[in-house]
Amino acid sequence: MTLPVRRELSPLRRWDPLRELDDFHERMSQLMSSVFGATPWVGESQIWTPLADVSETDDAYLVEVDLPGVKRDDIDVEVTGNELVVTGEFKERERTGWLRSRTRRVGRFEYRTMLPQDVNSEQISAELSDGVLTVQVPKTEAAKPRRIPISSR
């Protein structure tokens, strides 16, 4: 004996594979954004975040941003309050023939980092060499380590 199937309550009729795929894509996009720091779409291209290291010496903080192929005139470095912002654009070069594959990023980029309170923002310097932008953020005198002499009796 077979039972009648009620078609209006059948789970297969409510399942929408395209909606499920869209939901999955949205969840993956959110996950990738949270992990890799992707930023919102702007026009036809996405703003990307270059790789960077921040290190500390006795006298300064060093921010090294990988920008291979980017020209000095296409980079801006700004400090607003305690936030260092590096923006710019990697301009695509003119090509002949067909581009068959692309794995290098082009377009607008942005790197942001918060600086500690103990910096001298008037003395910040930036240098581009071998595709690496190095921003040197000097510490204030009060923040620099001071060696304390030890006396004996």
N, C-alpha and C positions, 0 to 999 in steps of 0.2 A: 504494500500500500504506500502510495506516495502522497505527501502533503502538498497542498496548493502553495505556490510561491506568490507572495504579495509583492508585486513589482515596484510599487511606489515606495516601499520601505527597504528595498534591496540596497545594500551598501555600494554595489557597483554602479548604481544609477547616481549616487551622490558624489562619487569619486571623480575629481577633475584633475587629470594628470598635468595639464598646463598650469593650473593654479598651484599645484604642489611643486612643480618645477620652479615657478616664479618665487614661491616662498623659500625654497631651498637656496636659490640664487641670492635672494636678499639676506638670508642668514649667513651665507658664506661671505658675502660682501662686507657685512658688519664685522664678522670675525677677522677677515683680512685687514680691514681698516684699523681694528683695535690692536692687531699684532704688528703691522708694518707701518702704521701711521699715515695711511693714505688720506688724502684730503678730498673735498668735494670736487665734482666735475665743474669745469669752467669752460663754457663754449664747447668746442669740439675736442679739447684735450684735457687731460687730467694733470693737476699740479702734483708733482712728485717730491719726495723728501730724499735728499742725497745722504749717503752714509757719512758719519762723522764720529770723531772721538773727542772727548773733553778730558784734559789732564790738568794736574796742578803741580806747580813748582813752588819753591819758597817765595818767589817774587810775583808770580802771575798764574792765571788760568790760561790754558791754551786750548783753543777750539780748532780742530783740523777737519775740514770738510772736503770730501772727494768730489772734484768737479772737473774730470778729465775732458779736454776739448772745449771747455767754456772759456770765452775771452774775458779779460779783465773788465772791459767796458760793459759787459753783459751781466755783471754781478753788482749787487748793492748790499752793503753792510750797515745796519742801523742798530742803535741801542735806544730803547724807550723804557725809562725806569730801570728795572733790573732784567729786562728781556732783550736778548741778543737775537736779531733776525737777519738771516742771510737769504736774499731772494735773487732771482735772475731768470735767465732763459738760455737754454742750450738750443741754439739755432741750427736747424737742419741745413746742411750744405747742399748746394745745387748738384744734382747728379745727372749723369748721362746713362741711358739704358734703363733697364727695369730693376727695381729693388725686389729681390727674391725672398729675402729674409731680414727681419729686424729684431734684434734683442737689446740694442742700446736705446736709452731713453732720450727723448727730445722734448722740447717745450719748456714751460714754466716750472720752476722748482722753488721750494721754500724750506728752510731749516730754522727752527726756533729752539732756544734753550733759555732757561732762567739762570741768571747770575747771582752769586751770593751778594749780600749787602756790603761786604768789605772790598769793593773794587773802585778803582779810580777811572771812571768812565771818560774823563777828559783825555786820558793818555792811551786809549785803545788804538792798536795798529793792526793792519791787515796786509798780508802778502800772498800773492799767487805764484806758486812755483811748482813745476812738474805736475800740474793738474790737481794740486792740493792747495786750498785756501787755508792759510794759518792766521787765525785772529788771536792776538795776544792781548789779554785783559789784565793789566797790572793790579796788584793788590794795594790797598792803602797802607801807609806806614804802620798803622796800628795793627793791621792783620798779618804783617810779616813776622815770621818767627824771630825771636830775639834770644841770643845765647846768653845765659846767665853765668857769670864767672863764679867759681866756687873757691871760697877762701878757707884757709886752715888756721888752727890756733896753735 
